């Protein structure tokens, strides 16, 4: 009974929400919106519990002086600073104080991390070159051409690198990305169907 009830509830709710997207029936649409609202409320409470758990885990790490505990101090201070400023500001998350943190702290850190992708790409090219396999030559060539087309050095050497980079990004790279997205969509669809039909029951474990 403990396995049947969660399975039936998940199947009924999932089917109603799915039908709500395709039909215009009053009570079906009402129930579908109701279930979606419940999901949003539950997700909000889950987020609160996740934040509290994150705080307790890092507080315990600081108290026991585990490895990397200074980083836990930074995390907790940042967490509570943004939370308190957002609650005290009448404008909420759109207030000037929170926007200042995002503009002068969050965004520069993101830019720094994105800049590291060039280093990781060069490292990947070097490792692929060391494998000495034929198919790696195409990967290395494409990586070098994209780097030359995206930097000022490539434009100084030859103007055509920018056009080559644009073609690589818009044709083979975009085609591969779309193939990956189609595969992910199919996998999500199959997983959803398995949950709706009760084949997979993670909520009953």
C-alpha positions as CSV (number, residue, x, y, z in Angstrom):
1,X,0.0,0.0,0.0
2,X,2.9,2.4,0.7
3,X,4.1,1.9,-2.8
4,X,0.8,1.9,-4.6
5,X,-0.6,5.2,-3.2
6,X,2.4,7.4,-4.1
7,X,2.5,5.8,-7.6
8,X,-1.2,6.4,-8.2
9,X,-1.0,9.9,-6.9
10,X,2.0,10.7,-9.1
11,X,0.3,9.2,-12.1
12,X,-2.9,11.1,-11.6
13,X,-1.3,14.5,-11.0
14,X,1.1,14.1,-13.9
15,X,-1.6,13.1,-16.3
16,X,-3.8,15.9,-15.3
17,X,-1.1,18.5,-15.6
18,X,-0.1,17.0,-19.0
19,X,-3.6,17.1,-20.3
20,X,-4.0,20.7,-19.1
21,X,-1.5,21.8,-21.8
22,X,-3.6,20.3,-24.7
23,X,-7.3,20.7,-23.8
24,X,-9.5,23.6,-22.8
25,X,-11.8,22.0,-20.2
26,X,-12.7,24.1,-17.2
27,X,-12.2,21.7,-14.3
28,X,-9.1,20.1,-15.9
29,X,-7.4,23.5,-16.4
30,X,-8.4,24.5,-12.8
31,X,-6.9,21.3,-11.3
32,X,-3.8,21.6,-13.5
33,X,-3.1,25.1,-12.3
34,X,-3.8,24.1,-8.8
35,X,-1.3,21.3,-8.9
36,X,1.3,23.6,-10.5
37,X,0.7,26.1,-7.7
38,X,1.2,23.4,-5.1
39,X,4.5,22.4,-6.8
40,X,5.7,26.0,-6.7
41,X,4.9,26.2,-3.0
42,X,6.5,22.9,-2.2
43,X,9.6,24.0,-4.2
44,X,9.8,27.2,-2.2
45,X,9.7,25.3,1.1
46,X,12.3,22.8,-0.3
47,X,14.5,25.8,-1.2
48,X,14.3,27.1,2.4
49,X,15.1,23.7,3.8
50,X,18.1,23.4,1.4
51,X,19.4,26.8,2.5
52,X,19.1,25.8,6.2
53,X,20.8,22.5,5.5
54,X,23.6,24.3,3.7
55,X,24.0,26.7,6.6
56,X,24.1,23.8,9.2
57,X,26.6,21.7,7.1
58,X,29.0,24.6,6.8
59,X,28.5,25.8,10.3
60,X,29.4,22.3,11.5
61,X,32.5,22.3,9.3
62,X,33.6,25.6,10.8
63,X,33.0,24.4,14.4
64,X,35.0,21.2,13.8
65,X,37.7,23.0,11.8
66,X,37.4,20.6,8.9
67,X,39.5,21.1,5.7
68,X,38.5,24.2,3.9
69,X,36.5,25.7,6.8
70,X,37.6,29.4,5.9
71,X,35.6,29.0,2.6
72,X,32.6,28.0,4.7
73,X,32.9,31.3,6.6
74,X,32.9,33.2,3.3
75,X,29.9,31.2,2.1
76,X,27.8,31.8,5.3
77,X,28.7,35.5,5.4
78,X,27.8,36.0,1.8
79,X,24.5,34.0,2.3
80,X,23.3,36.0,5.2
81,X,24.5,39.4,3.9
82,X,22.5,39.0,0.7
83,X,19.5,37.6,2.5
84,X,19.5,40.4,5.1
85,X,20.0,43.1,2.6
86,X,17.2,41.7,0.4
87,X,14.8,41.6,3.4
88,X,15.6,45.0,4.7
89,X,15.5,46.8,1.4
90,X,11.9,47.9,0.6
91,X,12.6,47.0,-3.1
92,X,13.5,43.5,-2.2
93,X,15.9,41.6,-4.5
94,X,15.6,44.5,-7.0
95,X,17.0,47.0,-4.4
96,X,20.1,49.0,-4.9
97,X,22.2,47.1,-2.3
98,X,21.5,43.6,-3.7
99,X,22.0,44.9,-7.3
100,X,25.4,46.4,-6.2
101,X,26.5,42.9,-4.9
102,X,25.5,41.3,-8.2
103,X,27.1,44.0,-10.3
104,X,30.4,44.4,-8.5
105,X,30.9,40.9,-7.0
106,X,28.8,38.3,-8.8
107,X,29.3,39.4,-12.4
108,X,33.1,39.9,-12.1
109,X,33.5,36.5,-10.6
110,X,31.4,35.0,-13.4
111,X,33.5,36.8,-16.0
112,X,36.7,35.4,-14.4
113,X,35.3,31.8,-14.5
114,X,34.3,32.2,-18.2
115,X,37.8,33.5,-19.0
116,X,39.2,30.2,-17.6
117,X,37.4,28.3,-20.3
118,X,40.0,29.4,-22.8
119,X,42.7,27.9,-20.5
120,X,40.7,24.6,-20.2
121,X,40.3,24.5,-24.0
122,X,44.0,24.9,-24.5
123,X,44.6,22.1,-22.0
124,X,42.1,19.8,-23.7
125,X,43.8,20.5,-27.1
126,X,47.2,19.7,-25.6
127,X,45.9,16.4,-24.1
128,X,44.2,15.4,-27.4
129,X,47.5,16.2,-29.2
130,X,49.4,13.9,-26.9
131,X,47.0,11.0,-27.7
132,X,48.2,11.1,-31.4
133,X,45.0,9.8,-32.8
134,X,43.7,10.7,-36.3
135,X,40.3,12.0,-35.2
136,X,41.8,14.3,-32.7
137,X,43.4,16.3,-35.5
138,X,40.0,17.7,-36.4
139,X,39.2,18.7,-32.8
140,X,42.6,20.4,-32.5
141,X,42.2,22.2,-35.8
142,X,38.7,23.4,-35.0
143,X,39.8,24.6,-31.5
144,X,42.8,26.5,-32.9
145,X,40.7,28.2,-35.6
146,X,38.0,29.2,-33.1
147,X,40.6,30.6,-30.8
148,X,42.3,32.6,-33.6
149,X,38.9,33.9,-34.7
150,X,37.9,35.0,-31.3
151,X,41.2,36.9,-30.4
152,X,42.8,40.0,-31.6
153,X,45.9,38.0,-32.6
154,X,43.9,36.1,-35.2
155,X,42.5,39.3,-36.6
156,X,46.0,40.7,-36.8
157,X,47.3,37.6,-38.7
158,X,44.4,37.2,-41.1
159,X,40.9,38.6,-41.4
160,X,39.5,35.3,-42.6
161,X,39.8,33.7,-39.1
162,X,36.7,35.5,-37.9
163,X,34.6,34.1,-40.8
164,X,35.9,30.6,-40.3
165,X,35.1,30.8,-36.6
166,X,31.6,32.1,-37.4
167,X,31.0,29.1,-39.8
168,X,32.3,26.6,-37.3
169,X,30.1,28.0,-34.5
170,X,27.0,28.3,-36.8
171,X,27.2,25.0,-38.7
172,X,29.0,22.0,-37.2
173,X,28.9,23.2,-33.6
174,X,25.3,24.3,-33.7
175,X,24.3,21.1,-35.4
176,X,26.0,19.1,-32.7
177,X,24.4,21.2,-30.0
178,X,21.0,20.7,-31.5
179,X,21.6,16.9,-31.7
180,X,22.5,16.9,-28.0
181,X,19.3,18.9,-27.2
182,X,17.2,16.5,-29.2
183,X,18.7,13.6,-27.3
184,X,18.1,15.3,-24.0
185,X,14.5,16.0,-24.9
186,X,13.9,12.4,-25.9
187,X,15.5,11.2,-22.6
188,X,13.4,13.6,-20.5
189,X,10.3,12.5,-22.4
190,X,11.0,8.8,-21.8
191,X,11.8,9.4,-18.2
192,X,8.5,11.3,-17.8
193,X,6.5,8.6,-19.4
194,X,8.2,6.0,-17.2
195,X,7.2,8.0,-14.1
196,X,3.7,8.6,-15.3
197,X,3.2,4.9,-16.1
198,X,4.6,3.9,-12.7
199,X,7.6,2.0,-14.2
200,X,10.0,4.1,-12.2
201,X,9.0,5.0,-8.7
202,X,11.7,7.0,-6.9
203,X,9.1,8.6,-4.7
204,X,8.1,5.2,-3.3
205,X,11.6,4.2,-2.2
